[in-house]
Amino acid sequence: MSQLTISFEQWLEVSNICDGTFAPITTFLGSKDYQSVVSEMRLQDGSPFPIPITLDLPQDKRSSFENLNSIELHVEGHSGAIATLTPTEIFEVSPQNDAKKVFGTDDSSHPGVAKELSRSPLRIAGKPELLQTVPQLFPDLALTPSQTNSAFEKRSWKKIAGFQTRNPPHRAHEYLQRVAMELCDGIFLQPLIGWKKPDDFAPRAVVAGYQVLTEQFYPKEHALLGTLTTPMRYAGPREAVFHAIIRRNHGCTHFIVGRDHAGVGGFYGKYEAQELCATFNDLGIEILALSGPYYCAHTGGIATEKTTRYSEDEQEQVSGTRMRQLLSEGHRPPAEFMRTEVADALIELSKRGELFVGDRS
């Protein structure tokens, strides 16, 4: 049987396809579904799906993998096949043109675009079958859709809010989460710990912050912590729809979309993600389009444009970017921006060089 060596990140994608995280897709996309997703944000059968999930094939390997019935997938550093693939098609994409549609730009300073342009334009479609479970950094938190659905049923939760983040929790995050907890029976906090740009928070930092929040502050009967191991695409509005679909698959009935969801730099509008989500009426999950919270010195706490007369422009912003800046400079964020207990956990990781993706860890 022919062998194809894939990256660890692609192994994660195999796992997410096989365990239902990426439902309704069950395969690496073929050319027709790929083009439909890129152009229409839907699969050929009409199902909403805004991000193409494909498997790279080195350009010089095409002839070696044509007309095969089965392929073993291997990952460097791991013994034995991690999966098999039943191939259906080999096709070529147009990275520059397709990136502009998916990301809204072909500017290589956009981390998602840069990553896409670095891939082989040759893709191989087919259905994978997982043979080896992916090693997880936090195995107890790596909950599959079947596990979360069972957990929600056990807790008798009927209305579940999903929360996506790539950062440790700050007070603005808490504000959104508590609003959702008032509306729903429980909240599923599922930080993304896959590939991120070098100046983003490292997985240990994100999880450490949420462990503090869930173990010391949130009622355990109304909050569940898990992890989502998939790359950040930084695709803004499209990624918000993608994240909503993933949380629907995990059993959530509601999904929080706030300010500049999955955005980076100034590539997307403040509420562009909410606007795109609102164009879908068949996501199978209700979008909680919440205003972006900020610390209002006049109000004396976290507020939004809907709850205070003082605009965000007059305040110091509470955001992941601001928290990264303060912590990278060795400063503890003010308590009104981030809980002292969370900040202390991050400072300890910083001392060990484990705070950011690009650190020595």
N, C-alpha and C positions, 0 to 999 in steps of 0.2 A: 504494500500500500504506500502511495506517495505521501511524503511528509511536508508540511508547511510550518515554518517557525514564525510564531506571532509574538507580539509584545505582551507583557503582563497586563497592560491596559486593555488590549484586545481580548485577553482571557476574561476580564471583568465584563466586557460586552457580551461574550458568549454566555457567561453565567446569568446576566440580566435578561437575555433573550430566553434562556431555558427555564428560569424560575418564574416568569410571568411579569417581571418588573417592567418590561417594555411592551407588554400586550397592547394592542392585538397582534403585533408582529411576532412571528415565530421563526423567522429566518433573517440572515443578512440579506438586505434588499437587492432585488434584481433591477435591471435598467428601467423598466416601466414604472415600478413603484418608486424607484429613486427619483426619476424625473417628476413624477406626480407630487411627491413630498416636497421637493425643491421648489416647484412652481406653484403648487396649489395648497400645500400644507395638509394634504390628505393622501392616503393610500389609494390604489386603483379602485378598491371597493367602496371608497367614499369615507372610510374611517378617518377621523382627525389624527394627524401625526405630522409634526412640524420640523423634525430634525432627522435627516437621513442616517440610518445605522448601517454601515457598510464595512467590509473587510478588505484591507489592502492586499494586493498581490504585486510583488516586485515586477517591474516591466520586463526584465529579462527572463522571467519564469513562465510567461504565458504559454508557450508551446509545451512545456513540461506538465501543465495542469489542465490542458484541454481534453475533453472526452473521458474524464475519470468518473468512476462510480462512487468513490469514497476517498477522502483525504484525512490523514491524521494531523491534528494540530498539536504542535509542541511549543513550549515556552523555554527559552534559554535559562539554564540553571535549575530546571525541574526535570526529574527523570520520568520517562514514559509519556505517552500521549495524554494531553489534558482534555481532549475532545476529539470527536470525529465530525467531519463536515460532508454532507451529501451535496455536491456542487450542482448547480443548475445553469449557471451562466458566468461568463467572463466578459466584462464590458469596461469601457473607458469613460471617465467623467471629465468635465471641464472645470478644474478647481477654481480658477479666477472668476468665471462667470457664475458658477454655482455658489461660491462664497458670497458674492454680492447679493444674491437672492436670499440666502439663509441668514447672513449677518447684517444685511443692509449696507454693506460696504465691502470693498476689496482692498482696503488699506491694511498693509502688512503690519502696521503698528498695533492693530487690534489683535490680541493674543489668540483668539479663536480662529481668525483668518490666517494668521501666521502658521498656526498648527495645521490647518487644513492644507495650506499651500505646500507644506513640507511632506505631505503624504504622497504615495504613488498614485497617479491618476487611474491606475488599473485596479479594478475591484472584482472580487469573486463572490457570487451570490450562492446561497444554499442554506440548508437547515443544519444547525449544529446539534450535537448530542454531547452533553457534558459527562466526562469520565472522572475528572478530579475536581473536588471542591476548591475554590480559590482560597488561599491562605488570607485570613482577615486580620487586620491590626487590632480590631475590637470584636472578636468572634461572638461575644454575648450580645452585642448590639447590632450585628449584621442580620437583621430580620427580613425574611422573604415575605412576599405578599401573603402566602398561606399562613405564615406565622403571625403576621399582624392582624389579619382577618380573624384568626382564632383568638388572639389576645383581646380584640375589641368585643368579640362575642362573649368571652369569659367575663369581661367587665360590664356587660350589658349596655355598652355604648351604642347608641343609635345614630347620633350626630357627632361626627369626628372631624376636627379641623386639622389639616396638614400644614406644617410649617417648614419651609426650605430656607437654608442659610449656608453660607460658606465661611462665616465668621463666628467667633465666640459671642455669647449674648451680651448686649449692652442694654441700657434702659429703654431705648426706643423699641428694640426687639420685644422686651418684656411687655411693653404697652400693647403692642399688636397681639401678642400671645394671650394676654389677660382678657382683652376684648373678645377674642375668639373663644376663650374658655367660658366666658359668660353666656355666649350664644350656643355653645355645644356641650355635649356630655363630657368630652375629653379632647385633648390635643395630642397629636403625634408629632413630636419634634424630631426631624430627620435631617440633621446636617449632612451636607455633601463632603466627603473626604477623599474623592478621587483627585485626578490631576488638576492642578491649579497653577497660575502664574507664580513666579518665584517670590514676589513680595506679599503674597497672600498668607494668611495664617496656616500653619501646619496642622495636619489632622489631630495630633495630640493636644494642641492648644484649643481647637474647636470643641473637641469632646470633653476636655477637662473643664472648660467653662460651663458646658451644659450639664455635666455631672454635678457641679456645685449647685446649679439652679434647681435641678430635679431632686437632688438628695437633701438639700437644706431649705428650700423655699416653696416649691410647688407641691400641692397635695398629691400623693402617689396615686390616689384613686381617680385623678383627673388629668394625669400627664404620663405619657410613655415616650421614652427616648430610644431612638434607633439610629442607624447610619445608612446613608446611601452612597455606595461605592461606584461612582461613575464619573467621568471627567466633567469639569466645568467647560461649557462651550462659550460662555460669555455672549450668548446670542440674544440677550435682552428679551424682547417681546415673544419671539418664537420659543425661547427656552422656558418662559413662564408657562406657555401652553404645554410644553413637554413635561415640565415638572408637575403640572396639574394632573396630567394623564398618569404619571408614575404614582402619585398619591392616591388617585382613584383606584389604581390596581392594588394598592396596599390596603384598601378598604375605607379610605377617607371619603366623607360626603361633602366636605367643604375644603377650600384651599385658599390660603392667604396670599394675596398679591398686593404688595405695597408700592413704595417708591422705587423706580428704576430697577425692577426685578431682574436679576442676572445681568445687570449692565456693567459696563466698564468704561472708564474715561468719560467723555462727553458724547458717546456714539448714539445714545438713545434719549428720548424725551422722558421727563419725570414720570408721567403716567401712561406712556406708550404701551407698556405691557398690559395694563388694565384694559386699554382700548382694544388691543388685539384680542384678548381673551373674551371680551364682550361680543365679538363677531361670531363666536361659536355658540350654537345652542344645543350641541350634541356631545359635549365633553364627558357627560356622565358624572360631573362633580360641580358643585356650586362655587363660584368664585367670590371670595370675600375681598372686595376691592376697598382697601382701607387707606386713608390718607397717611402721608409720610409724617411720622412723629418727630418732634425735636424738643430740646429742653428750652422752656420759656422761663426766663428769669422773672418776668413780671407775674406770671401765673404761679411760679414756684414749683414747677414740676414738668413732666413730659406732657406735651399737648400737640395738637395738629391745627391746621388752618381752619378746621371746623369747630375747634373748641377754645380758641383764644383769638383775641382781636389783634395780637402782636404777631407780625409776619416772621417767617423763618429767616428772612434776610437780615433781621435785626438780632438774631440769636447766634450762639455758637453751635454748630451742627453736631449732632450725635450720629455717627455713622461708622461703619467698619473702617473706612479710609482714615477717619480722624483717630480712631482707636489705634490703628496700626502706627500712625504717625507718633502719637504720644508714647506708646510702649517702645517703639524703636529708638526713641530719644531717651529712654530710661525713665520716663515719667509715669507715675500712676495716674490713670484717668480720674478726674473728680468723681466722688461718690454719686453725684447726681447724673453722671454719664454712664458709669459702670459700677456694679456692686463691688465693694472692697474685696469680698471673698473671691469673686471671679478674677479681679485684677491681680490679687496675690497669687492665685494659681498660675496665671500667665507669666507673672514676673519670675516665678520659680523656674518655669520652662525656659524663659529668656536667659537666665543665668547658665543654663545647660546648653544653650545654643539650639533650642528646639522650638522656638516660637514661630518662625516663618518657614515657608516651603524651601526657600533658598539658603537656610542656615545649614550648618555642618551636619545636622541630623538627616 
